[in-house]
Amino acid sequence: MLKIHCPKCREVFQKSDFVLLDFVNTITHASCYTGNDQLIHDQGTFNEFVEKYPFFQEPEQLD
């Protein structure tokens, strides 16, 4: 799994962390988010986002 950091607290996201996805596909811990709630596109655990959105998955290795 990729090691992605919260842009606010700089902590690496854990699978069970509750996060928010904004309109520019930035994820932030829900507890760290200070922006406009109308800009939130999705919410859930970091693990759910990794499974749901391909841009959070590691690229496949070429042989």
PDB file of N, CA, C and O in Angstrom:
ATOM      1  N   MET A   1       0.842  -1.178   0.000  1.00  0.00           N
ATOM      2  CA  MET A   1       0.000   0.000   0.000  1.00  0.00           C
ATOM      3  C   MET A   1       0.886   1.239   0.000  1.00  0.00           C
ATOM      4  O   MET A   1       1.936   1.265   0.642  1.00  0.00           O
ATOM      5  N   LEU A   2       0.453   2.262  -0.724  1.00  0.00           N
ATOM      6  CA  LEU A   2       1.196   3.509  -0.764  1.00  0.00           C
ATOM      7  C   LEU A   2       1.206   4.192   0.594  1.00  0.00           C
ATOM      8  O   LEU A   2       0.249   4.082   1.360  1.00  0.00           O
ATOM      9  N   LYS A   3       2.277   4.888   0.885  1.00  0.00           N
ATOM     10  CA  LYS A   3       2.355   5.670   2.117  1.00  0.00           C
ATOM     11  C   LYS A   3       2.012   7.109   1.766  1.00  0.00           C
ATOM     12  O   LYS A   3       2.865   7.879   1.325  1.00  0.00           O
ATOM     13  N   ILE A   4       0.748   7.455   1.969  1.00  0.00           N
ATOM     14  CA  ILE A   4       0.259   8.786   1.659  1.00  0.00           C
ATOM     15  C   ILE A   4       0.052   9.533   2.969  1.00  0.00           C
ATOM     16  O   ILE A   4      -0.458   8.973   3.939  1.00  0.00           O
ATOM     17  N   HIS A   5       0.448  10.792   2.990  1.00  0.00           N
ATOM     18  CA  HIS A   5       0.382  11.616   4.194  1.00  0.00           C
ATOM     19  C   HIS A   5      -0.791  12.583   4.137  1.00  0.00           C
ATOM     20  O   HIS A   5      -1.180  13.042   3.062  1.00  0.00           O
ATOM     21  N   CYS A   6      -1.340  12.882   5.284  1.00  0.00           N
ATOM     22  CA  CYS A   6      -2.348  13.926   5.423  1.00  0.00           C
ATOM     23  C   CYS A   6      -1.657  15.271   5.180  1.00  0.00           C
ATOM     24  O   CYS A   6      -0.601  15.524   5.761  1.00  0.00           O
ATOM     25  N   PRO A   7      -2.224  16.138   4.339  1.00  0.00           N
ATOM     26  CA  PRO A   7      -1.578  17.424   4.069  1.00  0.00           C
ATOM     27  C   PRO A   7      -1.597  18.378   5.265  1.00  0.00           C
ATOM     28  O   PRO A   7      -0.846  19.354   5.282  1.00  0.00           O
ATOM     29  N   LYS A   8      -2.426  18.118   6.244  1.00  0.00           N
ATOM     30  CA  LYS A   8      -2.516  19.013   7.407  1.00  0.00           C
ATOM     31  C   LYS A   8      -1.594  18.570   8.540  1.00  0.00           C
ATOM     32  O   LYS A   8      -0.750  19.348   8.985  1.00  0.00           O
ATOM     33  N   CYS A   9      -1.745  17.320   9.015  1.00  0.00           N
ATOM     34  CA  CYS A   9      -0.966  16.854  10.169  1.00  0.00           C
ATOM     35  C   CYS A   9       0.307  16.109   9.766  1.00  0.00           C
ATOM     36  O   CYS A   9       1.159  15.844  10.614  1.00  0.00           O
ATOM     37  N   ARG A  10       0.444  15.771   8.494  1.00  0.00           N
ATOM     38  CA  ARG A  10       1.621  15.088   7.931  1.00  0.00           C
ATOM     39  C   ARG A  10       1.786  13.646   8.391  1.00  0.00           C
ATOM     40  O   ARG A  10       2.834  13.045   8.152  1.00  0.00           O
ATOM     41  N   GLU A  11       0.784  13.081   9.042  1.00  0.00           N
ATOM     42  CA  GLU A  11       0.832  11.680   9.470  1.00  0.00           C
ATOM     43  C   GLU A  11       0.475  10.780   8.287  1.00  0.00           C
ATOM     44  O   GLU A  11      -0.369  11.137   7.465  1.00  0.00           O
ATOM     45  N   VAL A  12       1.114   9.620   8.204  1.00  0.00           N
ATOM     46  CA  VAL A  12       0.789   8.631   7.172  1.00  0.00           C
ATOM     47  C   VAL A  12      -0.596   8.067   7.480  1.00  0.00           C
ATOM     48  O   VAL A  12      -0.891   7.726   8.625  1.00  0.00           O
ATOM     49  N   PHE A  13      -1.440   7.972   6.457  1.00  0.00           N
ATOM     50  CA  PHE A  13      -2.767   7.408   6.646  1.00  0.00           C
ATOM     51  C   PHE A  13      -2.682   5.924   6.985  1.00  0.00           C
ATOM     52  O   PHE A  13      -1.907   5.178   6.387  1.00  0.00           O
ATOM     53  N   GLN A  14      -3.484   5.519   7.943  1.00  0.00           N
ATOM     54  CA  GLN A  14      -3.638   4.114   8.304  1.00  0.00           C
ATOM     55  C   GLN A  14      -4.926   3.610   7.664  1.00  0.00           C
ATOM     56  O   GLN A  14      -5.822   4.402   7.374  1.00  0.00           O
ATOM     57  N   LYS A  15      -5.029   2.305   7.441  1.00  0.00           N
ATOM     58  CA  LYS A  15      -6.191   1.733   6.767  1.00  0.00           C
ATOM     59  C   LYS A  15      -7.519   2.150   7.397  1.00  0.00           C
ATOM     60  O   LYS A  15      -8.496   2.383   6.686  1.00  0.00           O
ATOM     61  N   SER A  16      -7.558   2.245   8.717  1.00  0.00           N
ATOM     62  CA  SER A  16      -8.814   2.519   9.411  1.00  0.00           C
ATOM     63  C   SER A  16      -9.095   4.007   9.621  1.00  0.00           C
ATOM     64  O   SER A  16     -10.132   4.357  10.184  1.00  0.00           O
ATOM     65  N   ASP A  17      -8.194   4.891   9.181  1.00  0.00           N
ATOM     66  CA  ASP A  17      -8.399   6.325   9.369  1.00  0.00           C
ATOM     67  C   ASP A  17      -9.599   6.807   8.569  1.00  0.00           C
ATOM     68  O   ASP A  17      -9.747   6.454   7.399  1.00  0.00           O
ATOM     69  N   PHE A  18     -10.466   7.619   9.196  1.00  0.00           N
ATOM     70  CA  PHE A  18     -11.606   8.209   8.509  1.00  0.00           C
ATOM     71  C   PHE A  18     -11.118   9.456   7.789  1.00  0.00           C
ATOM     72  O   PHE A  18     -10.563  10.366   8.405  1.00  0.00           O
ATOM     73  N   VAL A  19     -11.331   9.489   6.475  1.00  0.00           N
ATOM     74  CA  VAL A  19     -10.792  10.563   5.645  1.00  0.00           C
ATOM     75  C   VAL A  19     -11.874  11.168   4.756  1.00  0.00           C
ATOM     76  O   VAL A  19     -12.944  10.594   4.554  1.00  0.00           O
ATOM     77  N   LEU A  20     -11.554  12.349   4.235  1.00  0.00           N
ATOM     78  CA  LEU A  20     -12.426  13.061   3.312  1.00  0.00           C
ATOM     79  C   LEU A  20     -11.694  13.266   2.002  1.00  0.00           C
ATOM     80  O   LEU A  20     -10.482  13.481   1.989  1.00  0.00           O
ATOM     81  N   LEU A  21     -12.423  13.201   0.902  1.00  0.00           N
ATOM     82  CA  LEU A  21     -11.874  13.454  -0.430  1.00  0.00           C
ATOM     83  C   LEU A  21     -12.509  14.731  -0.949  1.00  0.00           C
ATOM     84  O   LEU A  21     -13.733  14.834  -1.019  1.00  0.00           O
ATOM     85  N   ASP A  22     -11.677  15.714  -1.316  1.00  0.00           N
ATOM     86  CA  ASP A  22     -12.246  16.969  -1.799  1.00  0.00           C
ATOM     87  C   ASP A  22     -12.329  16.985  -3.321  1.00  0.00           C
ATOM     88  O   ASP A  22     -12.003  16.000  -3.984  1.00  0.00           O
ATOM     89  N   PHE A  23     -12.768  18.109  -3.859  1.00  0.00           N
ATOM     90  CA  PHE A  23     -13.037  18.223  -5.294  1.00  0.00           C
ATOM     91  C   PHE A  23     -11.797  18.130  -6.174  1.00  0.00           C
ATOM     92  O   PHE A  23     -11.924  17.936  -7.383  1.00  0.00           O
ATOM     93  N   VAL A  24     -10.614  18.262  -5.611  1.00  0.00           N
ATOM     94  CA  VAL A  24      -9.371  18.104  -6.384  1.00  0.00           C
ATOM     95  C   VAL A  24      -8.654  16.799  -6.040  1.00  0.00           C
ATOM     96  O   VAL A  24      -7.454  16.658  -6.277  1.00  0.00           O
ATOM     97  N   ASN A  25      -9.411  15.840  -5.473  1.00  0.00           N
ATOM     98  CA  ASN A  25      -8.915  14.498  -5.129  1.00  0.00           C
ATOM     99  C   ASN A  25      -7.802  14.509  -4.081  1.00  0.00           C
ATOM    100  O   ASN A  25      -6.903  13.669  -4.117  1.00  0.00           O
ATOM    101  N   THR A  26      -7.867  15.453  -3.157  1.00  0.00           N
ATOM    102  CA  THR A  26      -6.968  15.477  -2.013  1.00  0.00           C
ATOM    103  C   THR A  26      -7.671  14.815  -0.844  1.00  0.00           C
ATOM    104  O   THR A  26      -8.816  15.145  -0.533  1.00  0.00           O
ATOM    105  N   ILE A  27      -6.985  13.877  -0.190  1.00  0.00           N
ATOM    106  CA  ILE A  27      -7.586  13.268   0.996  1.00  0.00           C
ATOM    107  C   ILE A  27      -6.958  13.882   2.242  1.00  0.00           C
ATOM    108  O   ILE A  27      -5.763  14.175   2.288  1.00  0.00           O
ATOM    109  N   THR A  28      -7.805  14.065   3.245  1.00  0.00           N
ATOM    110  CA  THR A  28      -7.418  14.669   4.506  1.00  0.00           C
ATOM    111  C   THR A  28      -8.125  13.926   5.622  1.00  0.00           C
ATOM    112  O   THR A  28      -9.269  13.504   5.453  1.00  0.00           O
ATOM    113  N   HIS A  29      -7.468  13.756   6.760  1.00  0.00           N
ATOM    114  CA  HIS A  29      -8.170  13.206   7.916  1.00  0.00           C
ATOM    115  C   HIS A  29      -9.412  14.069   8.170  1.00  0.00           C
ATOM    116  O   HIS A  29      -9.341  15.295   8.088  1.00  0.00           O
ATOM    117  N   ALA A  30     -10.518  13.448   8.470  1.00  0.00           N
ATOM    118  CA  ALA A  30     -11.737  14.205   8.761  1.00  0.00           C
ATOM    119  C   ALA A  30     -11.512  15.164   9.921  1.00  0.00           C
ATOM    120  O   ALA A  30     -12.045  16.274   9.923  1.00  0.00           O
ATOM    121  N   SER A  31     -10.729  14.745  10.904  1.00  0.00           N
ATOM    122  CA  SER A  31     -10.473  15.595  12.066  1.00  0.00           C
ATOM    123  C   SER A  31      -9.533  16.761  11.745  1.00  0.00           C
ATOM    124  O   SER A  31      -9.471  17.726  12.508  1.00  0.00           O
ATOM    125  N   CYS A  32      -8.808  16.686  10.641  1.00  0.00           N
ATOM    126  CA  CYS A  32      -7.886  17.757  10.250  1.00  0.00           C
ATOM    127  C   CYS A  32      -8.504  18.739   9.256  1.00  0.00           C
ATOM    128  O   CYS A  32      -7.993  19.846   9.079  1.00  0.00           O
ATOM    129  N   TYR A  33      -9.581  18.348   8.619  1.00  0.00           N
ATOM    130  CA  TYR A  33     -10.159  19.163   7.548  1.00  0.00           C
ATOM    131  C   TYR A  33     -10.755  20.454   8.087  1.00  0.00           C
ATOM    132  O   TYR A  33     -11.534  20.433   9.039  1.00  0.00           O
ATOM    133  N   THR A  34     -10.390  21.575   7.480  1.00  0.00           N
ATOM    134  CA  THR A  34     -10.901  22.875   7.908  1.00  0.00           C
ATOM    135  C   THR A  34     -11.572  23.632   6.766  1.00  0.00           C
ATOM    136  O   THR A  34     -11.952  24.791   6.928  1.00  0.00           O
ATOM    137  N   GLY A  35     -11.719  22.983   5.615  1.00  0.00           N
ATOM    138  CA  GLY A  35     -12.290  23.657   4.457  1.00  0.00           C
ATOM    139  C   GLY A  35     -13.810  23.671   4.468  1.00  0.00           C
ATOM    140  O   GLY A  35     -14.452  23.309   5.453  1.00  0.00           O
ATOM    141  N   ASN A  36     -14.357  24.095   3.358  1.00  0.00           N
ATOM    142  CA  ASN A  36     -15.789  24.176   3.155  1.00  0.00           C
ATOM    143  C   ASN A  36     -16.365  22.771   2.951  1.00  0.00           C
ATOM    144  O   ASN A  36     -15.891  22.023   2.095  1.00  0.00           O
ATOM    145  N   ASP A  37     -17.366  22.422   3.722  1.00  0.00           N
ATOM    146  CA  ASP A  37     -17.973  21.090   3.616  1.00  0.00           C
ATOM    147  C   ASP A  37     -18.586  20.836   2.243  1.00  0.00           C
ATOM    148  O   ASP A  37     -18.730  19.682   1.840  1.00  0.00           O
ATOM    149  N   GLN A  38     -18.945  21.885   1.525  1.00  0.00           N
ATOM    150  CA  GLN A  38     -19.532  21.720   0.193  1.00  0.00           C
ATOM    151  C   GLN A  38     -18.505  21.256  -0.834  1.00  0.00           C
ATOM    152  O   GLN A  38     -18.873  20.836  -1.931  1.00  0.00           O
ATOM    153  N   LEU A  39     -17.234  21.327  -0.492  1.00  0.00           N
ATOM    154  CA  LEU A  39     -16.170  20.897  -1.405  1.00  0.00           C
ATOM    155  C   LEU A  39     -15.818  19.420  -1.238  1.00  0.00           C
ATOM    156  O   LEU A  39     -14.989  18.893  -1.980  1.00  0.00           O
ATOM    157  N   ILE A  40     -16.445  18.747  -0.264  1.00  0.00           N
ATOM    158  CA  ILE A  40     -16.181  17.326  -0.021  1.00  0.00           C
ATOM    159  C   ILE A  40     -16.907  16.492  -1.054  1.00  0.00           C
ATOM    160  O   ILE A  40     -18.116  16.624  -1.246  1.00  0.00           O
ATOM    161  N   HIS A  41     -16.156  15.632  -1.716  1.00  0.00           N
ATOM    162  CA  HIS A  41     -16.701  14.762  -2.759  1.00  0.00           C
ATOM    163  C   HIS A  41     -17.098  13.392  -2.202  1.00  0.00           C
ATOM    164  O   HIS A  41     -18.074  12.793  -2.656  1.00  0.00           O
ATOM    165  N   ASP A  42     -16.340  12.900  -1.219  1.00  0.00           N
ATOM    166  CA  ASP A  42     -16.587  11.563  -0.662  1.00  0.00           C
ATOM    167  C   ASP A  42     -15.959  11.485   0.723  1.00  0.00           C
ATOM    168  O   ASP A  42     -15.096  12.288   1.078  1.00  0.00           O
ATOM    169  N   GLN A  43     -16.413  10.497   1.504  1.00  0.00           N
ATOM    170  CA  GLN A  43     -15.843  10.259   2.831  1.00  0.00           C
ATOM    171  C   GLN A  43     -15.886   8.776   3.138  1.00  0.00           C
ATOM    172  O   GLN A  43     -16.750   8.054   2.641  1.00  0.00           O
ATOM    173  N   GLY A  44     -14.954   8.328   3.955  1.00  0.00           N
ATOM    174  CA  GLY A  44     -14.870   6.918   4.344  1.00  0.00           C
ATOM    175  C   GLY A  44     -13.507   6.633   4.931  1.00  0.00           C
ATOM    176  O   GLY A  44     -12.748   7.551   5.241  1.00  0.00           O
ATOM    177  N   THR A  45     -13.195   5.346   5.082  1.00  0.00           N
ATOM    178  CA  THR A  45     -11.875   4.989   5.602  1.00  0.00           C
ATOM    179  C   THR A  45     -10.848   5.048   4.475  1.00  0.00           C
ATOM    180  O   THR A  45     -11.188   4.952   3.296  1.00  0.00           O
ATOM    181  N   PHE A  46      -9.600   5.206   4.861  1.00  0.00           N
ATOM    182  CA  PHE A  46      -8.530   5.238   3.868  1.00  0.00           C
ATOM    183  C   PHE A  46      -8.514   3.946   3.058  1.00  0.00           C
ATOM    184  O   PHE A  46      -8.306   3.978   1.845  1.00  0.00           O
ATOM    185  N   ASN A  47      -8.730   2.820   3.714  1.00  0.00           N
ATOM    186  CA  ASN A  47      -8.742   1.538   3.020  1.00  0.00           C
ATOM    187  C   ASN A  47      -9.859   1.487   1.974  1.00  0.00           C
ATOM    188  O   ASN A  47      -9.650   0.970   0.877  1.00  0.00           O
ATOM    189  N   GLU A  48     -11.031   2.013   2.299  1.00  0.00           N
ATOM    190  CA  GLU A  48     -12.134   2.052   1.329  1.00  0.00           C
ATOM    191  C   GLU A  48     -11.753   2.885   0.104  1.00  0.00           C
ATOM    192  O   GLU A  48     -12.088   2.525  -1.025  1.00  0.00           O
ATOM    193  N   PHE A  49     -11.057   3.990   0.330  1.00  0.00           N
ATOM    194  CA  PHE A  49     -10.646   4.840  -0.780  1.00  0.00           C
ATOM    195  C   PHE A  49      -9.626   4.137  -1.667  1.00  0.00           C
ATOM    196  O   PHE A  49      -9.704   4.226  -2.892  1.00  0.00           O
ATOM    197  N   VAL A  50      -8.674   3.440  -1.060  1.00  0.00           N
ATOM    198  CA  VAL A  50      -7.663   2.715  -1.836  1.00  0.00           C
ATOM    199  C   VAL A  50      -8.330   1.668  -2.732  1.00  0.00           C
ATOM    200  O   VAL A  50      -7.922   1.473  -3.876  1.00  0.00           O
ATOM    201  N   GLU A  51      -9.351   1.001  -2.208  1.00  0.00           N
ATOM    202  CA  GLU A  51     -10.057  -0.007  -2.989  1.00  0.00           C
ATOM    203  C   GLU A  51     -10.976   0.621  -4.041  1.00  0.00           C
ATOM    204  O   GLU A  51     -11.183   0.034  -5.103  1.00  0.00           O
ATOM    205  N   LYS A  52     -11.519   1.784  -3.765  1.00  0.00           N
ATOM    206  CA  LYS A  52     -12.520   2.419  -4.625  1.00  0.00           C
ATOM    207  C   LYS A  52     -11.912   3.238  -5.759  1.00  0.00           C
ATOM    208  O   LYS A  52     -12.429   3.224  -6.876  1.00  0.00           O
ATOM    209  N   TYR A  53     -10.819   3.952  -5.483  1.00  0.00           N
ATOM    210  CA  TYR A  53     -10.239   4.887  -6.446  1.00  0.00           C
ATOM    211  C   TYR A  53      -8.891   4.379  -6.959  1.00  0.00           C
ATOM    212  O   TYR A  53      -7.958   4.201  -6.176  1.00  0.00           O
ATOM    213  N   PRO A  54      -8.786   4.145  -8.262  1.00  0.00           N
ATOM    214  CA  PRO A  54      -7.535   3.605  -8.807  1.00  0.00           C
ATOM    215  C   PRO A  54      -6.339   4.540  -8.653  1.00  0.00           C
ATOM    216  O   PRO A  54      -5.202   4.068  -8.651  1.00  0.00           O
ATOM    217  N   PHE A  55      -6.554   5.846  -8.526  1.00  0.00           N
ATOM    218  CA  PHE A  55      -5.419   6.758  -8.410  1.00  0.00           C
ATOM    219  C   PHE A  55      -4.742   6.683  -7.049  1.00  0.00           C
ATOM    220  O   PHE A  55      -3.710   7.326  -6.853  1.00  0.00           O
ATOM    221  N   PHE A  56      -5.287   5.916  -6.094  1.00  0.00           N
ATOM    222  CA  PHE A  56      -4.636   5.691  -4.814  1.00  0.00           C
ATOM    223  C   PHE A  56      -3.912   4.348  -4.767  1.00  0.00           C
ATOM    224  O   PHE A  56      -3.332   3.999  -3.739  1.00  0.00           O
ATOM    225  N   GLN A  57      -3.937   3.598  -5.852  1.00  0.00           N
ATOM    226  CA  GLN A  57      -3.296   2.285  -5.879  1.00  0.00           C
ATOM    227  C   GLN A  57      -1.898   2.412  -6.462  1.00  0.00           C
ATOM    228  O   GLN A  57      -1.619   3.291  -7.277  1.00  0.00           O
ATOM    229  N   GLU A  58      -1.036   1.519  -6.027  1.00  0.00           N
ATOM    230  CA  GLU A  58       0.329   1.513  -6.528  1.00  0.00           C
ATOM    231  C   GLU A  58       0.330   1.109  -8.004  1.00  0.00           C
ATOM    232  O   GLU A  58      -0.435   0.233  -8.406  1.00  0.00           O
ATOM    233  N   PRO A  59       1.184   1.742  -8.810  1.00  0.00           N
ATOM    234  CA  PRO A  59       1.270   1.355 -10.224  1.00  0.00           C
ATOM    235  C   PRO A  59       1.835  -0.053 -10.347  1.00  0.00           C
ATOM    236  O   PRO A  59       2.637  -0.497  -9.526  1.00  0.00           O
ATOM    237  N   GLU A  60       1.398  -0.740 -11.389  1.00  0.00           N
ATOM    238  CA  GLU A  60       1.907  -2.095 -11.614  1.00  0.00           C
ATOM    239  C   GLU A  60       3.346  -2.027 -12.086  1.00  0.00           C
ATOM    240  O   GLU A  60       3.730  -1.137 -12.845  1.00  0.00           O
ATOM    241  N   GLN A  61       4.128  -2.982 -11.624  1.00  0.00           N
ATOM    242  CA  GLN A  61       5.534  -3.066 -12.017  1.00  0.00           C
ATOM    243  C   GLN A  61       5.632  -3.659 -13.412  1.00  0.00           C
ATOM    244  O   GLN A  61       4.925  -4.614 -13.736  1.00  0.00           O
ATOM    245  N   LEU A  62       6.499  -3.102 -14.234  1.00  0.00           N
ATOM    246  CA  LEU A  62       6.771  -3.656 -15.558  1.00  0.00           C
ATOM    247  C   LEU A  62       7.950  -4.610 -15.434  1.00  0.00           C
ATOM    248  O   LEU A  62       8.923  -4.321 -14.738  1.00  0.00           O
ATOM    249  N   ASP A  63       7.858  -5.730 -16.101  1.00  0.00           N
ATOM    250  CA  ASP A  63       8.947  -6.709 -16.068  1.00  0.00           C
ATOM    251  C   ASP A  63      10.040  -6.378 -17.033  1.00  0.00           C
ATOM    252  O   ASP A  63      11.027  -7.108 -17.122  1.00  0.00           O
TER     253      ASP A  63
END
